[in-house]
Amino acid sequence: MSTRAKFECHKVEVDAYGKTVHLGVVYDTDLAKEDGRFTKATPSGKIEMRVDNPEAAVQFEPGKKYYVDFTEAT
């Protein structure tokens, strides 16, 4: 089974070791919109990760939204 969440990039910090990406769940009170449905299902949460792969790090930009899929690792 897998679960999908929707996060927004709030901040990207750059240092000598790569980038630290800060994401938080999307928020919208309008349940007719996709963001509102994700807000109802996941009302709070955050992800912080260091990305040392330049090709991967470049895709994260503040203000952009991303789907995050959680699948059990065996």
mmCIF file of the N, C-alpha and C atoms, coordinates in Angstrom:
data_MODEL
# 
_entry.id   MODEL 
# 
loop_
_atom_site.group_PDB 
_atom_site.id 
_atom_site.type_symbol 
_atom_site.label_atom_id 
_atom_site.label_alt_id 
_atom_site.label_comp_id 
_atom_site.label_asym_id 
_atom_site.label_entity_id 
_atom_site.label_seq_id 
_atom_site.pdbx_PDB_ins_code 
_atom_site.Cartn_x 
_atom_site.Cartn_y 
_atom_site.Cartn_z 
_atom_site.occupancy 
_atom_site.B_iso_or_equiv 
_atom_site.pdbx_formal_charge 
_atom_site.auth_seq_id 
_atom_site.auth_comp_id 
_atom_site.auth_asym_id 
_atom_site.auth_atom_id 
_atom_site.pdbx_PDB_model_num 
ATOM 1   N N  . MET A 1 1  ? 0.844   -1.175 0.000   1.00 0.00 ? 1  MET A N  1 
ATOM 2   C CA . MET A 1 1  ? 0.000   0.000  0.000   1.00 0.00 ? 1  MET A CA 1 
ATOM 3   C C  . MET A 1 1  ? 0.892   1.241  0.000   1.00 0.00 ? 1  MET A C  1 
ATOM 4   N N  . SER A 1 2  ? 0.410   2.302  -0.622  1.00 0.00 ? 2  SER A N  1 
ATOM 5   C CA . SER A 1 2  ? 1.166   3.552  -0.605  1.00 0.00 ? 2  SER A CA 1 
ATOM 6   C C  . SER A 1 2  ? 0.234   4.699  -0.241  1.00 0.00 ? 2  SER A C  1 
ATOM 7   N N  . THR A 1 3  ? 0.821   5.786  0.201   1.00 0.00 ? 3  THR A N  1 
ATOM 8   C CA . THR A 1 3  ? 0.090   6.989  0.585   1.00 0.00 ? 3  THR A CA 1 
ATOM 9   C C  . THR A 1 3  ? 0.728   8.176  -0.103  1.00 0.00 ? 3  THR A C  1 
ATOM 10  N N  . ARG A 1 4  ? -0.106  9.061  -0.640  1.00 0.00 ? 4  ARG A N  1 
ATOM 11  C CA . ARG A 1 4  ? 0.407   10.253 -1.313  1.00 0.00 ? 4  ARG A CA 1 
ATOM 12  C C  . ARG A 1 4  ? 0.071   11.482 -0.480  1.00 0.00 ? 4  ARG A C  1 
ATOM 13  N N  . ALA A 1 5  ? 1.040   12.361 -0.338  1.00 0.00 ? 5  ALA A N  1 
ATOM 14  C CA . ALA A 1 5  ? 0.862   13.645 0.334   1.00 0.00 ? 5  ALA A CA 1 
ATOM 15  C C  . ALA A 1 5  ? 1.296   14.738 -0.637  1.00 0.00 ? 5  ALA A C  1 
ATOM 16  N N  . LYS A 1 6  ? 0.905   15.963 -0.344  1.00 0.00 ? 6  LYS A N  1 
ATOM 17  C CA . LYS A 1 6  ? 1.297   17.089 -1.192  1.00 0.00 ? 6  LYS A CA 1 
ATOM 18  C C  . LYS A 1 6  ? 1.961   18.133 -0.309  1.00 0.00 ? 6  LYS A C  1 
ATOM 19  N N  . PHE A 1 7  ? 3.201   18.481 -0.650  1.00 0.00 ? 7  PHE A N  1 
ATOM 20  C CA . PHE A 1 7  ? 3.999   19.415 0.123   1.00 0.00 ? 7  PHE A CA 1 
ATOM 21  C C  . PHE A 1 7  ? 4.390   20.610 -0.723  1.00 0.00 ? 7  PHE A C  1 
ATOM 22  N N  . GLU A 1 8  ? 4.627   21.728 -0.037  1.00 0.00 ? 8  GLU A N  1 
ATOM 23  C CA . GLU A 1 8  ? 5.124   22.934 -0.693  1.00 0.00 ? 8  GLU A CA 1 
ATOM 24  C C  . GLU A 1 8  ? 6.510   23.245 -0.165  1.00 0.00 ? 8  GLU A C  1 
ATOM 25  N N  . CYS A 1 9  ? 7.402   23.622 -1.059  1.00 0.00 ? 9  CYS A N  1 
ATOM 26  C CA . CYS A 1 9  ? 8.750   24.003 -0.649  1.00 0.00 ? 9  CYS A CA 1 
ATOM 27  C C  . CYS A 1 9  ? 8.696   25.400 -0.051  1.00 0.00 ? 9  CYS A C  1 
ATOM 28  N N  . HIS A 1 10 ? 9.108   25.524 1.203   1.00 0.00 ? 10 HIS A N  1 
ATOM 29  C CA . HIS A 1 10 ? 9.106   26.819 1.883   1.00 0.00 ? 10 HIS A CA 1 
ATOM 30  C C  . HIS A 1 10 ? 10.450  27.531 1.793   1.00 0.00 ? 10 HIS A C  1 
ATOM 31  N N  . LYS A 1 11 ? 11.525  26.726 1.804   1.00 0.00 ? 11 LYS A N  1 
ATOM 32  C CA . LYS A 1 11 ? 12.848  27.349 1.859   1.00 0.00 ? 11 LYS A CA 1 
ATOM 33  C C  . LYS A 1 11 ? 13.895  26.357 1.371   1.00 0.00 ? 11 LYS A C  1 
ATOM 34  N N  . VAL A 1 12 ? 14.925  26.887 0.709   1.00 0.00 ? 12 VAL A N  1 
ATOM 35  C CA . VAL A 1 12 ? 16.080  26.089 0.307   1.00 0.00 ? 12 VAL A CA 1 
ATOM 36  C C  . VAL A 1 12 ? 17.320  26.818 0.817   1.00 0.00 ? 12 VAL A C  1 
ATOM 37  N N  . GLU A 1 13 ? 18.087  26.136 1.650   1.00 0.00 ? 13 GLU A N  1 
ATOM 38  C CA . GLU A 1 13 ? 19.325  26.707 2.191   1.00 0.00 ? 13 GLU A CA 1 
ATOM 39  C C  . GLU A 1 13 ? 20.511  26.052 1.485   1.00 0.00 ? 13 GLU A C  1 
ATOM 40  N N  . VAL A 1 14 ? 21.464  26.865 1.082   1.00 0.00 ? 14 VAL A N  1 
ATOM 41  C CA . VAL A 1 14 ? 22.641  26.373 0.364   1.00 0.00 ? 14 VAL A CA 1 
ATOM 42  C C  . VAL A 1 14 ? 23.870  26.569 1.235   1.00 0.00 ? 14 VAL A C  1 
ATOM 43  N N  . ASP A 1 15 ? 24.702  25.523 1.319   1.00 0.00 ? 15 ASP A N  1 
ATOM 44  C CA . ASP A 1 15 ? 25.983  25.646 2.019   1.00 0.00 ? 15 ASP A CA 1 
ATOM 45  C C  . ASP A 1 15 ? 27.035  24.814 1.274   1.00 0.00 ? 15 ASP A C  1 
ATOM 46  N N  . ALA A 1 16 ? 28.176  24.669 1.846   1.00 0.00 ? 16 ALA A N  1 
ATOM 47  C CA . ALA A 1 16 ? 29.282  23.973 1.180   1.00 0.00 ? 16 ALA A CA 1 
ATOM 48  C C  . ALA A 1 16 ? 28.997  22.489 0.945   1.00 0.00 ? 16 ALA A C  1 
ATOM 49  N N  . TYR A 1 17 ? 28.025  21.928 1.636   1.00 0.00 ? 17 TYR A N  1 
ATOM 50  C CA . TYR A 1 17 ? 27.752  20.492 1.550   1.00 0.00 ? 17 TYR A CA 1 
ATOM 51  C C  . TYR A 1 17 ? 26.558  20.154 0.671   1.00 0.00 ? 17 TYR A C  1 
ATOM 52  N N  . GLY A 1 18 ? 25.877  21.142 0.132   1.00 0.00 ? 18 GLY A N  1 
ATOM 53  C CA . GLY A 1 18 ? 24.705  20.899 -0.707  1.00 0.00 ? 18 GLY A CA 1 
ATOM 54  C C  . GLY A 1 18 ? 23.582  21.843 -0.335  1.00 0.00 ? 18 GLY A C  1 
ATOM 55  N N  . LYS A 1 19 ? 22.368  21.365 -0.491  1.00 0.00 ? 19 LYS A N  1 
ATOM 56  C CA . LYS A 1 19 ? 21.190  22.167 -0.191  1.00 0.00 ? 19 LYS A CA 1 
ATOM 57  C C  . LYS A 1 19 ? 20.345  21.460 0.858   1.00 0.00 ? 19 LYS A C  1 
ATOM 58  N N  . THR A 1 20 ? 19.753  22.246 1.759   1.00 0.00 ? 20 THR A N  1 
ATOM 59  C CA . THR A 1 20 ? 18.775  21.717 2.687   1.00 0.00 ? 20 THR A CA 1 
ATOM 60  C C  . THR A 1 20 ? 17.421  22.241 2.241   1.00 0.00 ? 20 THR A C  1 
ATOM 61  N N  . VAL A 1 21 ? 16.511  21.318 1.983   1.00 0.00 ? 21 VAL A N  1 
ATOM 62  C CA . VAL A 1 21 ? 15.190  21.644 1.471   1.00 0.00 ? 21 VAL A CA 1 
ATOM 63  C C  . VAL A 1 21 ? 14.181  21.518 2.611   1.00 0.00 ? 21 VAL A C  1 
ATOM 64  N N  . HIS A 1 22 ? 13.353  22.550 2.782   1.00 0.00 ? 22 HIS A N  1 
ATOM 65  C CA . HIS A 1 22 ? 12.322  22.570 3.828   1.00 0.00 ? 22 HIS A CA 1 
ATOM 66  C C  . HIS A 1 22 ? 10.955  22.572 3.154   1.00 0.00 ? 22 HIS A C  1 
ATOM 67  N N  . LEU A 1 23 ? 10.162  21.538 3.434   1.00 0.00 ? 23 LEU A N  1 
ATOM 68  C CA . LEU A 1 23 ? 8.837   21.417 2.846   1.00 0.00 ? 23 LEU A CA 1 
ATOM 69  C C  . LEU A 1 23 ? 7.787   21.303 3.940   1.00 0.00 ? 23 LEU A C  1 
ATOM 70  N N  . GLY A 1 24 ? 6.603   21.835 3.682   1.00 0.00 ? 24 GLY A N  1 
ATOM 71  C CA . GLY A 1 24 ? 5.477   21.709 4.587   1.00 0.00 ? 24 GLY A CA 1 
ATOM 72  C C  . GLY A 1 24 ? 4.248   21.309 3.795   1.00 0.00 ? 24 GLY A C  1 
ATOM 73  N N  . VAL A 1 25 ? 3.275   20.702 4.472   1.00 0.00 ? 25 VAL A N  1 
ATOM 74  C CA . VAL A 1 25 ? 2.068   20.275 3.765   1.00 0.00 ? 25 VAL A CA 1 
ATOM 75  C C  . VAL A 1 25 ? 1.348   21.487 3.173   1.00 0.00 ? 25 VAL A C  1 
ATOM 76  N N  . VAL A 1 26 ? 0.612   21.263 2.086   1.00 0.00 ? 26 VAL A N  1 
ATOM 77  C CA . VAL A 1 26 ? -0.156  22.344 1.470   1.00 0.00 ? 26 VAL A CA 1 
ATOM 78  C C  . VAL A 1 26 ? -1.325  22.702 2.372   1.00 0.00 ? 26 VAL A C  1 
ATOM 79  N N  . TYR A 1 27 ? -1.825  23.931 2.238   1.00 0.00 ? 27 TYR A N  1 
ATOM 80  C CA . TYR A 1 27 ? -2.956  24.368 3.053   1.00 0.00 ? 27 TYR A CA 1 
ATOM 81  C C  . TYR A 1 27 ? -3.956  25.130 2.195   1.00 0.00 ? 27 TYR A C  1 
ATOM 82  N N  . ASP A 1 28 ? -5.198  24.685 2.228   1.00 0.00 ? 28 ASP A N  1 
ATOM 83  C CA . ASP A 1 28 ? -6.298  25.379 1.552   1.00 0.00 ? 28 ASP A CA 1 
ATOM 84  C C  . ASP A 1 28 ? -7.588  24.948 2.237   1.00 0.00 ? 28 ASP A C  1 
ATOM 85  N N  . THR A 1 29 ? -8.447  25.876 2.590   1.00 0.00 ? 29 THR A N  1 
ATOM 86  C CA . THR A 1 29 ? -9.697  25.545 3.275   1.00 0.00 ? 29 THR A CA 1 
ATOM 87  C C  . THR A 1 29 ? -10.801 25.137 2.314   1.00 0.00 ? 29 THR A C  1 
ATOM 88  N N  . ASP A 1 30 ? -10.608 25.339 1.020   1.00 0.00 ? 30 ASP A N  1 
ATOM 89  C CA . ASP A 1 30 ? -11.614 24.992 0.021   1.00 0.00 ? 30 ASP A CA 1 
ATOM 90  C C  . ASP A 1 30 ? -11.488 23.516 -0.340  1.00 0.00 ? 30 ASP A C  1 
ATOM 91  N N  . LEU A 1 31 ? -12.411 22.691 0.205   1.00 0.00 ? 31 LEU A N  1 
ATOM 92  C CA . LEU A 1 31 ? -12.340 21.246 -0.009  1.00 0.00 ? 31 LEU A CA 1 
ATOM 93  C C  . LEU A 1 31 ? -12.663 20.850 -1.446  1.00 0.00 ? 31 LEU A C  1 
ATOM 94  N N  . ALA A 1 32 ? -13.178 21.780 -2.238  1.00 0.00 ? 32 ALA A N  1 
ATOM 95  C CA . ALA A 1 32 ? -13.450 21.490 -3.647  1.00 0.00 ? 32 ALA A CA 1 
ATOM 96  C C  . ALA A 1 32 ? -12.159 21.470 -4.461  1.00 0.00 ? 32 ALA A C  1 
ATOM 97  N N  . LYS A 1 33 ? -11.118 22.076 -3.933  1.00 0.00 ? 33 LYS A N  1 
ATOM 98  C CA . LYS A 1 33 ? -9.822  22.113 -4.617  1.00 0.00 ? 33 LYS A CA 1 
ATOM 99  C C  . LYS A 1 33 ? -8.945  20.953 -4.148  1.00 0.00 ? 33 LYS A C  1 
ATOM 100 N N  . GLU A 1 34 ? -8.015  20.552 -5.000  1.00 0.00 ? 34 GLU A N  1 
ATOM 101 C CA . GLU A 1 34 ? -7.123  19.452 -4.638  1.00 0.00 ? 34 GLU A CA 1 
ATOM 102 C C  . GLU A 1 34 ? -6.329  19.766 -3.366  1.00 0.00 ? 34 GLU A C  1 
ATOM 103 N N  . ASP A 1 35 ? -5.786  20.977 -3.254  1.00 0.00 ? 35 ASP A N  1 
ATOM 104 C CA . ASP A 1 35 ? -5.008  21.337 -2.059  1.00 0.00 ? 35 ASP A CA 1 
ATOM 105 C C  . ASP A 1 35 ? -5.856  21.229 -0.797  1.00 0.00 ? 35 ASP A C  1 
ATOM 106 N N  . GLY A 1 36 ? -7.123  21.592 -0.883  1.00 0.00 ? 36 GLY A N  1 
ATOM 107 C CA . GLY A 1 36 ? -8.025  21.486 0.264   1.00 0.00 ? 36 GLY A CA 1 
ATOM 108 C C  . GLY A 1 36 ? -8.243  20.045 0.684   1.00 0.00 ? 36 GLY A C  1 
ATOM 109 N N  . ARG A 1 37 ? -8.357  19.161 -0.275  1.00 0.00 ? 37 ARG A N  1 
ATOM 110 C CA . ARG A 1 37 ? -8.535  17.734 0.049   1.00 0.00 ? 37 ARG A CA 1 
ATOM 111 C C  . ARG A 1 37 ? -7.269  17.173 0.702   1.00 0.00 ? 37 ARG A C  1 
ATOM 112 N N  . PHE A 1 38 ? -6.102  17.600 0.219   1.00 0.00 ? 38 PHE A N  1 
ATOM 113 C CA . PHE A 1 38 ? -4.858  17.167 0.873   1.00 0.00 ? 38 PHE A CA 1 
ATOM 114 C C  . PHE A 1 38 ? -4.747  17.762 2.277   1.00 0.00 ? 38 PHE A C  1 
ATOM 115 N N  . THR A 1 39 ? -5.189  19.012 2.462   1.00 0.00 ? 39 THR A N  1 
ATOM 116 C CA . THR A 1 39 ? -5.164  19.642 3.783   1.00 0.00 ? 39 THR A CA 1 
ATOM 117 C C  . THR A 1 39 ? -6.011  18.847 4.769   1.00 0.00 ? 39 THR A C  1 
ATOM 118 N N  . LYS A 1 40 ? -7.196  18.432 4.342   1.00 0.00 ? 40 LYS A N  1 
ATOM 119 C CA . LYS A 1 40 ? -8.086  17.663 5.226   1.00 0.00 ? 40 LYS A CA 1 
ATOM 120 C C  . LYS A 1 40 ? -7.447  16.327 5.606   1.00 0.00 ? 40 LYS A C  1 
ATOM 121 N N  . ALA A 1 41 ? -6.812  15.671 4.636   1.00 0.00 ? 41 ALA A N  1 
ATOM 122 C CA . ALA A 1 41 ? -6.214  14.353 4.889   1.00 0.00 ? 41 ALA A CA 1 
ATOM 123 C C  . ALA A 1 41 ? -4.922  14.443 5.692   1.00 0.00 ? 41 ALA A C  1 
ATOM 124 N N  . THR A 1 42 ? -4.151  15.497 5.474   1.00 0.00 ? 42 THR A N  1 
ATOM 125 C CA . THR A 1 42 ? -2.861  15.681 6.150   1.00 0.00 ? 42 THR A CA 1 
ATOM 126 C C  . THR A 1 42 ? -2.771  17.130 6.605   1.00 0.00 ? 42 THR A C  1 
ATOM 127 N N  . PRO A 1 43 ? -3.387  17.463 7.749   1.00 0.00 ? 43 PRO A N  1 
ATOM 128 C CA . PRO A 1 43 ? -3.455  18.866 8.167   1.00 0.00 ? 43 PRO A CA 1 
ATOM 129 C C  . PRO A 1 43 ? -2.141  19.490 8.628   1.00 0.00 ? 43 PRO A C  1 
ATOM 130 N N  . SER A 1 44 ? -1.165  18.676 8.988   1.00 0.00 ? 44 SER A N  1 
ATOM 131 C CA . SER A 1 44 ? 0.121   19.252 9.389   1.00 0.00 ? 44 SER A CA 1 
ATOM 132 C C  . SER A 1 44 ? 1.238   18.261 9.094   1.00 0.00 ? 44 SER A C  1 
ATOM 133 N N  . GLY A 1 45 ? 2.419   18.809 8.891   1.00 0.00 ? 45 GLY A N  1 
ATOM 134 C CA . GLY A 1 45 ? 3.576   17.964 8.648   1.00 0.00 ? 45 GLY A CA 1 
ATOM 135 C C  . GLY A 1 45 ? 4.685   18.754 7.985   1.00 0.00 ? 45 GLY A C  1 
ATOM 136 N N  . LYS A 1 46 ? 5.895   18.254 8.110   1.00 0.00 ? 46 LYS A N  1 
ATOM 137 C CA . LYS A 1 46 ? 7.033   18.907 7.471   1.00 0.00 ? 46 LYS A CA 1 
ATOM 138 C C  . LYS A 1 46 ? 8.083   17.870 7.121   1.00 0.00 ? 46 LYS A C  1 
ATOM 139 N N  . ILE A 1 47 ? 8.873   18.206 6.123   1.00 0.00 ? 47 ILE A N  1 
ATOM 140 C CA . ILE A 1 47 ? 9.996   17.379 5.699   1.00 0.00 ? 47 ILE A CA 1 
ATOM 141 C C  . ILE A 1 47 ? 11.198  18.303 5.556   1.00 0.00 ? 47 ILE A C  1 
ATOM 142 N N  . GLU A 1 48 ? 12.311  17.870 6.096   1.00 0.00 ? 48 GLU A N  1 
ATOM 143 C CA . GLU A 1 48 ? 13.567  18.598 5.926   1.00 0.00 ? 48 GLU A CA 1 
ATOM 144 C C  . GLU A 1 48 ? 14.589  17.578 5.463   1.00 0.00 ? 48 GLU A C  1 
ATOM 145 N N  . MET A 1 49 ? 15.243  17.866 4.340   1.00 0.00 ? 49 MET A N  1 
ATOM 146 C CA . MET A 1 49 ? 16.228  16.912 3.837   1.00 0.00 ? 49 MET A CA 1 
ATOM 147 C C  . MET A 1 49 ? 17.393  17.635 3.190   1.00 0.00 ? 49 MET A C  1 
ATOM 148 N N  . ARG A 1 50 ? 18.562  17.060 3.353   1.00 0.00 ? 50 ARG A N  1 
ATOM 149 C CA . ARG A 1 50 ? 19.763  17.571 2.698   1.00 0.00 ? 50 ARG A CA 1 
ATOM 150 C C  . ARG A 1 50 ? 19.891  16.833 1.382   1.00 0.00 ? 50 ARG A C  1 
ATOM 151 N N  . VAL A 1 51 ? 20.112  17.594 0.321   1.00 0.00 ? 51 VAL A N  1 
ATOM 152 C CA . VAL A 1 51 ? 20.247  17.024 -1.019  1.00 0.00 ? 51 VAL A CA 1 
ATOM 153 C C  . VAL A 1 51 ? 21.638  17.372 -1.531  1.00 0.00 ? 51 VAL A C  1 
ATOM 154 N N  . ASP A 1 52 ? 22.451  16.344 -1.778  1.00 0.00 ? 52 ASP A N  1 
ATOM 155 C CA . ASP A 1 52 ? 23.829  16.547 -2.208  1.00 0.00 ? 52 ASP A CA 1 
ATOM 156 C C  . ASP A 1 52 ? 24.011  16.231 -3.692  1.00 0.00 ? 52 ASP A C  1 
ATOM 157 N N  . ASN A 1 53 ? 22.938  15.859 -4.355  1.00 0.00 ? 53 ASN A N  1 
ATOM 158 C CA . ASN A 1 53 ? 22.977  15.561 -5.787  1.00 0.00 ? 53 ASN A CA 1 
ATOM 159 C C  . ASN A 1 53 ? 22.524  16.815 -6.535  1.00 0.00 ? 53 ASN A C  1 
ATOM 160 N N  . PRO A 1 54 ? 23.426  17.506 -7.233  1.00 0.00 ? 54 PRO A N  1 
ATOM 161 C CA . PRO A 1 54 ? 23.070  18.769 -7.901  1.00 0.00 ? 54 PRO A CA 1 
ATOM 162 C C  . PRO A 1 54 ? 21.897  18.650 -8.866  1.00 0.00 ? 54 PRO A C  1 
ATOM 163 N N  . GLU A 1 55 ? 21.816  17.525 -9.595  1.00 0.00 ? 55 GLU A N  1 
ATOM 164 C CA . GLU A 1 55 ? 20.715  17.340 -10.538 1.00 0.00 ? 55 GLU A CA 1 
ATOM 165 C C  . GLU A 1 55 ? 19.374  17.197 -9.825  1.00 0.00 ? 55 GLU A C  1 
ATOM 166 N N  . ALA A 1 56 ? 19.373  16.606 -8.652  1.00 0.00 ? 56 ALA A N  1 
ATOM 167 C CA . ALA A 1 56 ? 18.141  16.472 -7.874  1.00 0.00 ? 56 ALA A CA 1 
ATOM 168 C C  . ALA A 1 56 ? 17.819  17.773 -7.143  1.00 0.00 ? 56 ALA A C  1 
ATOM 169 N N  . ALA A 1 57 ? 18.836  18.421 -6.606  1.00 0.00 ? 57 ALA A N  1 
ATOM 170 C CA . ALA A 1 57 ? 18.632  19.624 -5.793  1.00 0.00 ? 57 ALA A CA 1 
ATOM 171 C C  . ALA A 1 57 ? 18.036  20.775 -6.594  1.00 0.00 ? 57 ALA A C  1 
ATOM 172 N N  . VAL A 1 58 ? 18.364  20.872 -7.871  1.00 0.00 ? 58 VAL A N  1 
ATOM 173 C CA . VAL A 1 58 ? 17.927  22.003 -8.685  1.00 0.00 ? 58 VAL A CA 1 
ATOM 174 C C  . VAL A 1 58 ? 16.409  22.028 -8.872  1.00 0.00 ? 58 VAL A C  1 
ATOM 175 N N  . GLN A 1 59 ? 15.738  20.907 -8.692  1.00 0.00 ? 59 GLN A N  1 
ATOM 176 C CA . GLN A 1 59 ? 14.287  20.883 -8.916  1.00 0.00 ? 59 GLN A CA 1 
ATOM 177 C C  . GLN A 1 59 ? 13.474  21.480 -7.765  1.00 0.00 ? 59 GLN A C  1 
ATOM 178 N N  . PHE A 1 60 ? 14.088  21.693 -6.609  1.00 0.00 ? 60 PHE A N  1 
ATOM 179 C CA . PHE A 1 60 ? 13.361  22.239 -5.463  1.00 0.00 ? 60 PHE A CA 1 
ATOM 180 C C  . PHE A 1 60 ? 13.452  23.757 -5.437  1.00 0.00 ? 60 PHE A C  1 
ATOM 181 N N  . GLU A 1 61 ? 12.295  24.404 -5.484  1.00 0.00 ? 61 GLU A N  1 
ATOM 182 C CA . GLU A 1 61 ? 12.227  25.865 -5.471  1.00 0.00 ? 61 GLU A CA 1 
ATOM 183 C C  . GLU A 1 61 ? 11.136  26.316 -4.516  1.00 0.00 ? 61 GLU A C  1 
ATOM 184 N N  . PRO A 1 62 ? 11.415  27.328 -3.685  1.00 0.00 ? 62 PRO A N  1 
ATOM 185 C CA . PRO A 1 62 ? 10.380  27.854 -2.796  1.00 0.00 ? 62 PRO A CA 1 
ATOM 186 C C  . PRO A 1 62 ? 9.132   28.260 -3.581  1.00 0.00 ? 62 PRO A C  1 
ATOM 187 N N  . GLY A 1 63 ? 7.986   27.873 -3.030  1.00 0.00 ? 63 GLY A N  1 
ATOM 188 C CA . GLY A 1 63 ? 6.705   28.192 -3.646  1.00 0.00 ? 63 GLY A CA 1 
ATOM 189 C C  . GLY A 1 63 ? 6.158   27.101 -4.543  1.00 0.00 ? 63 GLY A C  1 
ATOM 190 N N  . LYS A 1 64 ? 7.017   26.182 -4.989  1.00 0.00 ? 64 LYS A N  1 
ATOM 191 C CA . LYS A 1 64 ? 6.549   25.085 -5.828  1.00 0.00 ? 64 LYS A CA 1 
ATOM 192 C C  . LYS A 1 64 ? 6.015   23.955 -4.944  1.00 0.00 ? 64 LYS A C  1 
ATOM 193 N N  . LYS A 1 65 ? 5.065   23.193 -5.500  1.00 0.00 ? 65 LYS A N  1 
ATOM 194 C CA . LYS A 1 65 ? 4.443   22.093 -4.764  1.00 0.00 ? 65 LYS A CA 1 
ATOM 195 C C  . LYS A 1 65 ? 4.886   20.763 -5.361  1.00 0.00 ? 65 LYS A C  1 
ATOM 196 N N  . TYR A 1 66 ? 4.955   19.751 -4.482  1.00 0.00 ? 66 TYR A N  1 
ATOM 197 C CA . TYR A 1 66 ? 5.443   18.439 -4.874  1.00 0.00 ? 66 TYR A CA 1 
ATOM 198 C C  . TYR A 1 66 ? 4.586   17.348 -4.248  1.00 0.00 ? 66 TYR A C  1 
ATOM 199 N N  . TYR A 1 67 ? 4.330   16.295 -5.008  1.00 0.00 ? 67 TYR A N  1 
ATOM 200 C CA . TYR A 1 67 ? 3.711   15.113 -4.449  1.00 0.00 ? 67 TYR A CA 1 
ATOM 201 C C  . TYR A 1 67 ? 4.800   14.273 -3.802  1.00 0.00 ? 67 TYR A C  1 
ATOM 202 N N  . VAL A 1 68 ? 4.471   13.691 -2.663  1.00 0.00 ? 68 VAL A N  1 
ATOM 203 C CA . VAL A 1 68 ? 5.395   12.795 -1.967  1.00 0.00 ? 68 VAL A CA 1 
ATOM 204 C C  . VAL A 1 68 ? 4.675   11.472 -1.777  1.00 0.00 ? 68 VAL A C  1 
ATOM 205 N N  . ASP A 1 69 ? 5.229   10.412 -2.328  1.00 0.00 ? 69 ASP A N  1 
ATOM 206 C CA . ASP A 1 69 ? 4.615   9.094  -2.224  1.00 0.00 ? 69 ASP A CA 1 
ATOM 207 C C  . ASP A 1 69 ? 5.392   8.251  -1.214  1.00 0.00 ? 69 ASP A C  1 
ATOM 208 N N  . PHE A 1 70 ? 4.638   7.686  -0.265  1.00 0.00 ? 70 PHE A N  1 
ATOM 209 C CA . PHE A 1 70 ? 5.226   6.830  0.763   1.00 0.00 ? 70 PHE A CA 1 
ATOM 210 C C  . PHE A 1 70 ? 4.839   5.385  0.454   1.00 0.00 ? 70 PHE A C  1 
ATOM 211 N N  . THR A 1 71 ? 5.855   4.557  0.252   1.00 0.00 ? 71 THR A N  1 
ATOM 212 C CA . THR A 1 71 ? 5.653   3.136  -0.007  1.00 0.00 ? 71 THR A CA 1 
ATOM 213 C C  . THR A 1 71 ? 6.577   2.384  0.933   1.00 0.00 ? 71 THR A C  1 
ATOM 214 N N  . GLU A 1 72 ? 6.044   1.356  1.562   1.00 0.00 ? 72 GLU A N  1 
ATOM 215 C CA . GLU A 1 72 ? 6.861   0.576  2.504   1.00 0.00 ? 72 GLU A CA 1 
ATOM 216 C C  . GLU A 1 72 ? 8.073   -0.022 1.798   1.00 0.00 ? 72 GLU A C  1 
ATOM 217 N N  . ALA A 1 73 ? 9.221   0.118  2.453   1.00 0.00 ? 73 ALA A N  1 
ATOM 218 C CA . ALA A 1 73 ? 10.450  -0.493 1.958   1.00 0.00 ? 73 ALA A CA 1 
ATOM 219 C C  . ALA A 1 73 ? 10.615  -1.847 2.621   1.00 0.00 ? 73 ALA A C  1 
ATOM 220 N N  . THR A 1 74 ? 10.898  -2.841 1.827   1.00 0.00 ? 74 THR A N  1 
ATOM 221 C CA . THR A 1 74 ? 11.029  -4.195 2.407   1.00 0.00 ? 74 THR A CA 1 
ATOM 222 C C  . THR A 1 74 ? 12.468  -4.625 2.404   1.00 0.00 ? 74 THR A C  1 
# 
